[in-house]
Structure formats: structure tokens, C-alpha cells
Amino acid sequence: MPAVSKGDGMRGLAVFISDIRNCKSKEAEIKRINKELANIRSKFKGDKALDGYSKKKYVCKLLFIFLLGHDIDFGHMEAVNLLSSNKYTEKQIGYLFISVLVNSNSDLIRLINNGIKNDLSSRNPTFMNLALHCIANVGSREMAEAFASQIPSILVAGDTMDSVKQSAALCLLRLNRTSPDLVPMGEWTARVVHLLNDQHLGVVTAAASLITTLAQKCPEDFKTSVALAVARLSRIVTSASIDLQDYTYYFVAAPWLSVKLLRLLQCYTPPEDAALRSRLTECLETILNKAQEPPKSKKVQHSNAKNAVLFEAIALIIHYDSEPTLLVRACNQLGQFLQHRETNLRYLALESMCTLASSEFSHEAVKTHIDTVIKSLKTERDVSVRQRAVDLLYAMCDRSNSKQVVAEMLSYLENADYSIREEIVLKVAILAEKYAVDYTWYVDTILNLIRVAGDYVSEEVWYRVIQIVINQDDVQGYAAKTVFEALQAPACHENLVKVGGYILGEFGNLIAGDSRSSPLVQFDLLHSKFHLCSVPTRALLLSAYIKFINLFPEVKATIQEVLRSDSQLRNADVELQQRAIEYLRLSCIASTDILATVLEEMPPFPERESSILAKLKRKKGPGNLPDIDDARWNVNGSTEHTEISEGTDKGSHPFTDLLNLNSTPSAGASLLVDVLLDSSTPASTDVSEDNFSRFVCKNNGVIFENQLLQIGLKSEYRQNLGRIYVFFGNKTSTQFLGFSSSVTCSDTLRTQLNIHAKPVDPTVEGGAQLQQILNIECVSDFTDAPVLDIQFRYGGALQNIAVKLPVMLNKFFQPTEMISQDFFQRWKQLGLPQQEVQTIFKAKHPMDRDVTNAKIIGFGVALLDGVDPNPTNFVGAGVLHTKSTQVGCLLRLEPNPQAEMYRLTLRTSRESVSQRLCDLLSDQF
């Protein structure tokens, strides 16, 4: 930009500003402004033509008056006239006035557009920059229609100066955000990608922002940017700070460009090219290594820039979710920030670790920091950081630490900030239900929850505990005894009275044998709370009383006396009066048999999605997509962590038997699911298989994503049964209408797999998330995969998406431990030619032993150590379960690091199984 010379100073403007500052009162200021407005108006309307300098000065005064908060209703035409000036200072003031004061609906837009068009065509870089800045600042639809097709050509033209390229890229980015439908995708898209190779890092930085936004809109058009982004990132990360002097910020080389490149890479899956992937892994390792180095400056700017790059690199590692070593290192690095003196770093570390807890590879590493997180929960001053600590405890919870986590959250709840108490209550209730080792602990936990934070225990929580007690025969007596003891406290929360009234009304007979809890004692205890309760609770207690008449005939007269009282029969509340009259008449005229029939014990509730979990999702609200608190699709990880639970109703749908595999009641995810219905519609579009192979050795992650929708999966398998939780995330701010999701199978696959899908809500709010549950039964071995078909309307247009579901044969493996002798004995028994499949293949990824171990375990077999005489070989064993049969499987993987080759041998009793498993596994290395 040309410098403003001394002669360009506007003395009149300086005097006016000085006068305004010297005003003693608001009235004096308004008086001076009105005087100046009158003067300017007379000058503009005068017969004498104003020169450029005078126009500039008066337009500047109008702009200053506007910035003081006063309305300006004239001078716009004079500002537009300044655009035609050949002087930079006059043109600059014209553009500045237009950017600030001109409305996008102004009648002058056409004239302004003509002025901008002339400057864009002038090839004067200074004037072109001013015009591009104006377009970006106004960003109106009219300007987008006028210039959206012209700006890309300026951006990719060979003779465009670097400063203009920067402005053009950022201007196009602004127009894409305000009017995305008007920015054309054409030949320029392939050329703009190559700006990532530009020598000017300012151009690269602006281009990276533009490409990232466009890649989210049309990922296929910008796929080639991945290789260029990795190459540029590699050059930055490995360079010394002196190599990029103009773009080194407090000893950190080009930090903002590094952040933008890392964000661009998050738009895509990991590179398939082994060399490119290796180079990117090296970059990420270098960033992690630099984070461990002593700081080169004590200034906060240095640490901020360094940490910005580090956190974005960790975000990319989490996004890829495919490098166990990097995930664990990222977790350890974040663990160091948990006790950092800087509050923002502690917050970001907790937030990132919440996401890391969802990874199968890093979940165990996250759990090692549980003591630090608990300490943070107790000592942290900032409530937002404490809330993130609660989120992380929730995400890292599994069967091994559930009692500790729940106990700590309950302890914290007593002193928690009021704004987050309800959310903590919901999380404690979900964890207690999901990971209960036995239901007695669950009942104790919920009653303690009501005691500690009764006002924040919603109806969903106490409804749920009653559902579970009714569905589990072995806990009913314990629940009755526990609530009876809890009700004896002088002050009970009303929610405890509700739970006590319901449970004693149903199962009070189970503890009536003890004289300390005889029927009359139970009734007196409940009735002592009656007058302190609200109308709905009193109505529930009246229902409990009539249940008592059926359970305990000896207290019939006492209860009838209560029902006959004027306070009941003449109650001002219609509901209570009606109940008292009807229950009294029922107890008087009905025989014992009729009473027993009418008032029989509640039948088991049908299993369905937990209302507590649904409420937690609603509470997280729009805009927290991958949350679901971290949405319980974040319960990933080790075999123990994703263990399918047993236990519920034995007479339910055959697929609900997934919840009762060992026929012994236990706790877990089964309590949060529903009986599923079948629905299927034919596929109507190309089937997406992009991420299918990534799920061969993992059960959780994002299977599909475009600019509108994100689809995530959390899968659980046990023997020949499986369940997939499908999470649909609306990435837009607009509703999806007519939303439907169904599973289709080929005719052959339909005989090999049974899949039942629960219908979904037809409306998905903007920024919200929807869950669908699929129950799967493997009837016999199979090769094909089912397809998930999604249809919805967005902005009036029908959207069709088809995604290949990662239901593979190896998902129905059960790992089998074997000693060396047994393994080779069985290996020899499976020696027929048709029982063995062997393949030799080139390694597609770096030959890392830890990664190979993780993939074989993720494949579903048990990894047998010390079995093979060659310690570098990998040996595994498992049993494939189908409804019709079981197929034993032995595998042996022999790596050759020098040649970068593998030999994989599988032996099973069925040839088709051997071939399919070999095809699936060999594609992972």
C-alpha cells in the first residue's frame, strides 16, 4: 500500500475531532455535530463543484459522525464518486465509507459494483486490493452474483501479484460463507490447490483457509490438496526458525499456516499412499517431540503459538484414529497439561482427552490419568474446567473403574456448581445403570443420588430405577428393604417418597415378614409423608395404598378409614378426589380374586432406549455434534470397555437375547436399548465404501461424513449376535425433514444375516443428533455386507445416501487362548488343502509391531504369545459363531521387514470362511 504523504492530512477533520473531544456534555456534542452536518449538506448541495480532497474530507467527517452513533442519511453518492478517483487516499476513503455505511439492499449497489469492476480490471494491485476488501466486507448476495465468477480467475492468474492473491482467496472465502450456492466450482478448483506450493507463505495461508472450507463442501474436488498439504507441513515442521524469518512468530515457524494445514487434513481420511502417510506421521511425531523441548522464550506468545500447533496436531491424530503409538503419545502429552498453571491449557487438555477416551487405542492410556482428573474436579476454581473434568470422567468410565468414578462424581455433586448439577445427576444415573456389577449397587447409588441432589433428579431418573427393579426379580426384595430404611429419615426428598411409594406398593410383601417392616409399619411410614407432598406424589401414594389392600388384607380397614376421610373424598383437587372415591369403592365391593386381578404386580417393562440418556443428549443441545456427551458412541476401546452386557426379560424378542447371553442378570448397555423393528427400503444412490475397510479391526468411529450429515457407529458383538448404535449428526443449522434410515441386504445375505432396525424420528433439528439401533444375528457365514439407506429433505431437496455397513464375518469371532502344543496339534488337524488359505502381499503401511498386535486383536482373535518358534511371527486363534455352527480359526502372520512383505496363513474347517477372513485381514497391513 502506498504511504499517505504529509500533504494528505485533513486539517478540517482534525479540528472537528478535537472539537468533539472538548465538548463538556452530550448536548454540546450533538449541537456541534448538527452544525457540521448542516455545513456538509450545504457543501454537497452547493453550485460549486467540490474537488476530490474536499469530498474526501467531508465523507470522512460523515464516517466519524456515524461511528459516534448518529444516523447518516446523505453523502452516499459522494462516497461512490470517490471510487472513480485515481488517488489512492480518495479511493480508500470511498471504499471505507461504503464498507461501513452502505446497506446490501441499497439502490447504489449497481453503481458501486461498476466502480469495483473497473478497479478489478485495472490490474493496479493497490486498487484491486481495495475492491476485493470492499467485496469481502460487504459480502452481499448482489456482490456475490456480480463477482463470484471473476474472483477465481484473478486468484489463479499467473500474473497476479501475491498481495492480490491473498485478498482474492480471502474474498472468495467470505462469499462462499455468505452465498455458497453462488460460488462456482470449475476448472479453477484444480489450480487453486496448487497455491499450497506457492513460494509466498501469505498466499499459502490464505489459500489453506479457502481450500479447507471448499473441501468440506466438495471433498472430491480438492482431494489432491492432501499430498500438497503434507509436503508443505513437512517443510515447515522440519525447518529451522531462521529459514522462515518473515513467518516465524516468537521462535515458532509459521504457526498459523501449520494450524490451517492440519485442519485441512482433518477433512479427509488418512492418506492411502504409504510414503505420504509415513511422511505425515513423521510430521506429527516431530510436533509432539518439539512440545517436549524446553521453551525458547518465556513469553506467553511463544507458548500460545507452540500449543496452537500441538493441539491441532492432536486433533488430527484423534480424527485419524489409526495410529496407536501417536494416540498414546498424544494422551501422555495432554496429561502433562492437566496440572498446568494456565487455565485455558487445562481446559483444552480435558476437552481433547474426552475425545481420546473414545479411541480403542488410547482409552487405557486416558484411564491412567484418572487420579489427576479427580484432583482437578476437587480443586479447580474455574467451573468450566470442572465441567470438562466431569465430562472426561464420564468418557473414561468402564467396568474396571465405574465404582470409583461414580463415587467421586457423587462426592463432587454435594458441592457442585448449580448450573451443572442436573447434568452430573444424569451422568451418574447412566453410569450406574450401564456398569452396575449387581443391581443392589445400582439401587444404592440412585437412592444416594436422590439424597444428595434430590431437586436435580428428574422424573426420568426415578422412572428408570423403577423400571429396572420391576424387570429384575433378584433385586426387588433388596430395593424394598433399602427404600423402607431410607424413608425412615426425618427429612426425605419427595423423589424418594415417589420411589418408596411405588416399590413398597409393588414389593412391600417381600419384607413384610420382619416385624420391623410389617404391613402396618410400612403404611404408617408412607402416610406420615403424605401431607408434605405435592398432588402428583399424593396420587401415587393413594395408588400404593390400594395395592397394600391387595397385598395385606389385615390393613384394609386402616386404609379404608384414610380413604373415607373428608380430606380425601372432598379434596379440592379433582384427581385426588376421584382416586380416593374409586379406590374406596373398589376395596368395598370387589372380591379378593377381583382385587388380585385388578391390582396384580406390574409386568416387566419392554426394553427401550434409556430416557435418561435421551435427556442427556437433549441437554447437550444443538451444536455439540460429536458430543452425545461424547455421546456414548464415545464408549469405545478395549474388549472390557465395550463389553456387551447380559440380562433382562427372558420372554422378549429373539434379538433381545443379546441382553441375556448367559441367562444371568447383569448390568450394562442392555439397559439403554430397545426392542427393534424391521424396516427396509431399496437403495437409491451410489453406495459409499470409503471408510468400510477401516472398521475391519475396530468397532467405533465415523463411517460417513459430508457437508450435511455425519454418521458414526458404535458396535458390540457377542458370539453370533451383535448390536450397532448408529448416530446421525445434522451438521447444518437447518432441520432435516422426512428423515428415514433402513437396512437393505441382497437376497443371499438375507438368508445369512438377520437385521432388525428401530425406526427413527422423521425430524432432525439443526446441530442435533439422532440415534438408531440395529440388532444383528449371524445365521451362517457370509461375504457381502448390508447397506444403510438414508433419505431426508434438506432445504426442500431430497437427499439420498447409501453407506456400506461394516458388518463383516470376523465381527462374530470369540478369541480363544491356546498353549503352543494345543495350537500346533490343531494346526496339523486342519491340514487339508481346502482348509488352508495363504497369501503373500506387500506392506501398505509401516511395519510397526505394536500396530500389528492391535490390529490382530481388533480382528477378533486371541493373540498368542510364545507359541510360534519365531518370535517375530504373530499367531492367533478364535472361534467364529453363527446360529447354525461354530468354526474354529487359526492364523499365522509372518512379516519380512527387509522386503516389506507379509505372509498370512489361515486354517479353518470351512474353505469359504478361510478365504473371506484372509481377504479381510490382508487388506489391513
VENZI-V49527 format. One line per field, one symbol per residue. phi: phi as a letter, one per 40 degrees, with the letter a starting at -180 (. if undefined). psi: psi as a letter, one per 30 degrees, with the letter a starting at -180 (. if undefined). burial: + if it has 24 or more other ideal C-beta (glycine too) atoms within 12 Angstrom, else -. Layout:
phi = ???
psi = ???
burial = ???
//
This chain:
phi = .ccccccccbccccccccccccccaccccccccccccccccccccccccccdccdccccccccccccchbcbbagccccccccccccdccccccccccccbcccccccdcccccccccccccgcdccccdccccdcccfcccccccbccccdcccccccccdcccdccccccccccccaccccccaccccccdccccccccccccccccccccccccbdccbcccccccccccccccccccccbdcbcbfgbcfcccdcccccccccbcddcccccccccdcccccccccccccccacccccccccccccccccccdcccfbbdccccccccccccccbccccccccccccccdcccccccbdcccccccccccccccbcccccccccccdcdccccaccbcccccccccccdcbccccbccccdcccccccccbccacccccdccccccccbdcbccddccdcccdccccbdcbccccccccccccccdbbccccccccccccccbcccbcccccbcdccccccccccdccbcddcccccccccccccccbdcbdcccccccccdcbcbccccccccccccccccccbcccccdcccbccdcdcccaccccccccccccgcgbdcdfffffcccbhcdccbdccbgaccbcddcccdcacbfbcabicdcbbbcbbcaabccbacccbdbdccccbabbiccaabcbbbbbbbbbbafcbabbcbbbbccbcbccbfcaaabbbcdccccbbbbbbccbccbbcdgcbbbbbbbbbccacabcbcbcbbbabbggccbbbbbcccbbcccccbcbcacdccccccdcccccdccbbbabacccbdccccccdcccccchcccccgccdccccbbaaabcbbccabbcbbbabbcbcccfbbbbbbbbcbcccdccccccccccb
psi = kkkkleffkjeeeeeeeeeeffkfleeeeeeeeeeeeeeeeeeeflfkkkleeeeeeeeeeeeeeeffgkkkglfeeeeeeffflfkeeeeeeeeeeeeefkkfgkffeeeeeeeeeeeeffgjeeeeeeeeeeeeeegleeeeeefffeeeeeefkfgkleeeeeeeeeeeeeeeeeifffjkkbefeeefefffgkfjfeeeeeeeeeeeeeefeieefgfffeeeeeeeeeeeefllfffhefgkjhgkkheeeeeeeeeefffllkkfkeeeeeeeeeeeeeeeeffflkkfkfkfeeeeeefeeeeeeeeeeeeehfjeeeeeeeeeeeefffgkfkeeeeeeeeeefeeeffkffgeeeeffgeeeeeeeeefkekeeeeeeeeeeeeefkaefgeeeeeeeeeeeefglkffgeeeeeeeeeeeeeegkelfeeeeeeeeeeeeehefgjleeefeeeeeeeefjeffeeeeeeeeeeeffkejkkeeeeeeeeeeeeegfffgffkffhleeeeeeeefffefflleeeeeeeeeeeeeeeeeiffgeeeeeeeffkefefgkfkeeeeeeeeeeeeefefkleeeeeeeglkklkkkklkkfeeeeeeeeellfhdfdhihgfffiableeegkklljakfgakefffffheggkkllafffgllkllkkkkkkglkkkgegeffgeglfkakfkkafekkklkjkkkjbgklkkjkjjkjflgkkklhkkklkklleeffffkkkkkkllkfkjlkglkkkkkkkkkjelklelklkjkkklkjhfkkkkkkkkkijleffgkkkkkkleeeefeeeefhfkeffkkkkklkkflkikeeeeeeeeeffflkjjkgekejfflkklklkkkleflkjkkklkkjkieefhllkkkkklfkeeeeeeeeeeefff.
burial = ---------+--+--++--+-----------++--++--+--++-----+-+-+++++++++++++-----+--+++++++++++-++++++++++++++++-+---++-+++-+++-++----++++++++++++++++-+++-+++-+++++++---+++++++++++++++++-+++-++++--++-++++++-+-++++++++++++++++++++--++++++++++++++++-+-+--+--+++-+++++++++++++++++++++----++++++-++++++-++----------++++++++++++++++++++++++++++++++++-++------+++++++++++++++++++++++-++-+++-++--+----+++++++++++++++-+++-++++++-++--++--+++++++++++++++++++++++++++++++++++-+++++++++++++++++--+++++++++++++----+++++++++++++++++++++----+-+-+++-+++-++--+---++++++++++++++++--++-+++-++----++------++-++--++-++-------+---+-+--++-++++++++++++++---++++++++++++++++-+++++++++--++-+++++++---++++++++++++---+--+---++-+++++++++++++++++++++++++++++++++++++++++++-+++--+++++++---+--++++++++++--++-++++++++++++++++-+++++++++-+----++++++++++++++++++-+----+--++--+----+++-+-+-+++++---++++++++++++++--++----+++++++++++--++++++++++------+++++++++-+++++++-++++++
//
